[in-house]
Amino acid sequence: MNRLISPSLLSADFGNLEHDIELINNSDADWLHLDVMDGVFVPNISFGFPVIKYVNKLCRKPLDVHLMIVDPDKFVNEVRDNGAAIMNVHYEACTHLHRTIQNIHNAGMKAGVTLNPHTPVEVLRDIVGDLDLVLLMSVNPGFGGQKFIEHTYDKLVRLRKLVDESGSKALIQIDGGVNAENAPELFNLGADCLVAGNAVFKGGEIINNIKSIKGL
């Protein structure tokens, strides 16, 4: 099983972004997670393509771009052109999800689908074989620093079973309230990748914090 870490840029110091990204570059992080929020699909606004383009110039890790927006289909080419390796869309935001996944793959990126806390994993049964990544939100999306939703453990077990039984190669990612305390259980239950924001960037000890979450 994988033990990947994707630090969430949302928790970085945007006044000293180059410094924080350089620490990420020199850490055991595997990807860099970028949350794009539109203030419509989620009750917050984060950043858009100019920031992604700037981050791509600085970061040597693959960019894991999570679109918390309505109509993500419209931006597949822009996401690719600004350096994303992975484009992740919400199940709840895509009317024609299969078409969206095809478009992401045709653009040359890996395709991920995110489920909000209230959305059951079973809705992915007919498409999980086409996915490279499934992200379970373990908080309600839109804000950093929220408390981990305990029901996620059960949901993770059900998703692990669904992925394995389908023969899908999709990685399972968890995002929200992840820290060094709950990371071991999440990995043990079948998560492949953990997104962490505050737990990575707190105290400026980015490299050591990533080691702790990864269990190194």
N, C-alpha and C positions, 0 to 999 in steps of 0.2 A: 504493500500500500504506500502511496505517496504521502509525503509530509511537507507540502508546499506552503509558503507564506507569501501573501500579497498585501503589503502595507497600503493603507488607504491614504491617498494624498490629501484628502479633506482635513486630516488632522495635522498636516505639516505646517510649518511657519511660513506663510506666504510672503512675509517680509524678508525672508532669507531662504527662499526656495532652493536656490542653487546649492547651498550648504547642505540642506537636508537630503536632497537627491544624491549628492555625492556620497553621503553616508550610506544611503540605500545601495548605491552602486558597489560599495565596498563591504556590504553585509552579506548574510546568508539568505536574504530575500530572493524569491524566485521570479516574481512579477511585481509590477506596480499597479495598484487598483485606483482607477479614476472614476469618481461618481459625478455624472452629469445630471443636474436637476433643473427642471424648467419652471417650478413654482405652480404647475398645473397638475401633473400626475402626482407629484409630492408637494407638501406645503413648504418648500424652500427653493432657493436658487443658489447654484454653486458656481460653476464656470463652464465655458464653452470651448470652441475649437482653437481660438488663439492661445489659450493656456495649454491645451493638449499639444499643440504644435511646438510650443516653447519647451514643455516637459520632454517631448520626444527628442529634442536636440541634446538635452542634458542627460537623459536616463539611458543606461546600458541594459536595463532589464526590459523584458517584453511588457508592453502596455496592455493592461486588462481593463477595458473601458466598459463601464456599467451605465447604460442609459436609463435613467429614471425619468422618462419623458413620454409624452403622447406622440403617436405617429413616428416611432423610431425608423421605420422603413425609409422615410424621406432622406435620411442622413447617412445611409450605408457608405456611399462613396466618400463623403467628407470624413467619416470616421477612419476609413482606410487611408485616405490621403494625408491624414495627420498622424499616421504612424501606429495605429492600433494593431496588435497581434490578435486580440480577442475582442469581439463585439458582443456584448451581453444585453439582451432586451427583456422586458418584463412580459410574462405570459398575459398579464392583465391589460397590457397596452396594445396587444397585437390582435387585430381581428382575423388576419390570415397568417397565422404563425408559420405554417409550413413554407409559404412563399417568402416570408421574411428570412427564415433560416437559409433557404436556397440563395437568396440575394446576397447574404453575408458570405456564404461559401463561394459564390461566383466572383465576389470581390477579392477573394484570396485570404480571408480571415477565418479564424476559428469562431464557431457560433455557440453562444451560451444563452440559456433562458433562466430568468429569475422568477421565483415564486414568493409572493408576500406571505406573512405569517398565517393568514386565514385561508390560503389556497392549498388544497390537498395535492399531494404528489401524484396521485392517480390521474390527474388531468394530462400528464405527460406520457401516458402509456403508449399512445399512437405516434409519438414523435421522438421519444427518447433515443431511439436508434440513430437518428440523424444529428444528434447533438454532440458537441465536444465538451460541454460544461453545463452543469445545472447548479444554480446558486440558490440556496435557501436563506431567506432573510430571517435572522434570529432577533430582529427588532423591527418595529414598523419603520419603513424607509422615510428618509427626509432629514434626519438629524443624527449627528454623532453623539457619543457618550451615553447612549441608552443602556438600560439593563437587559441582559440576555433573557430571552423568553424560554423557560424551561421545557415547554412542549416540543422545542426543536429537537431534543434528543430522540424522542419517539418518531418524529417526522424523518429524521436522518436515517433511522433504522429501516423505515418503510421505503425510503428512496434508495438506500443501498440495495435492498432486496429487489426493487423494481429494475434498477440498472443491471444488476448481476443476472437476473432471470431473463432479461431482454437480449443479453449479449452486447449491449451498448458499451462503447468505449468512453462514454462521458465521464469526466471528472466531477466530483461533488465538492462544491465550495460552500462555506458558511460565512455569513457576514452580519455582524452586529453584536456588540458586547463580548467579543472574543478576547481572552487574555491568557496569561500563562497558567492560571488555575483551571480553566475549563478546556484548554486546548488538548491535554492528554486524552480526556474522555471523548472529545469530538473525533480525534484521530482513531481512537480505539473502536468507535462505532461505525467507522467507514468514511469519514471525510478525507478528501485528498488535499484540499487547499483551504486555508483559513485567511480571511481578510481581517486585519486588525488596524485600528486607527489610534485611539488614545493609548492603548497598551504598547504600541510601537514607539510613538513620538514623545511620551511623557518623560519629563526630566532631561530630555536631550540625549538619553542613552539609547539611541536607535539601534546600534549594532548589538549591544548586550540584550536589549529587550527582544529583538528578533531571535537571538539564540535561545532565550528563555522560553518563548512561545513554541519554538520548534523542538524544544527538548534536547538541545545540544549541550 
